[in-house]
Amino acid sequence: MIGILVGQGMTFDEAISKVEDWETSGISKLLDKSKMTQSKWKNNIIYLQNVKKLK
């Protein structure tokens, strides 16, 4: 994540500070949950596409 922030123009120190803020505020946990939910949906879609191919 730090690399993305630096790529968007933040300094390395600013990016570290921002990520630390997210971790202490709990936002990073929400992002992790969001990623897991997206991953589950993607896996379900792939499964359904494979089932459809088998028919």
Helices and strands as residue ranges (DSSP letters): H 2-7, H 12-25, H 27-54
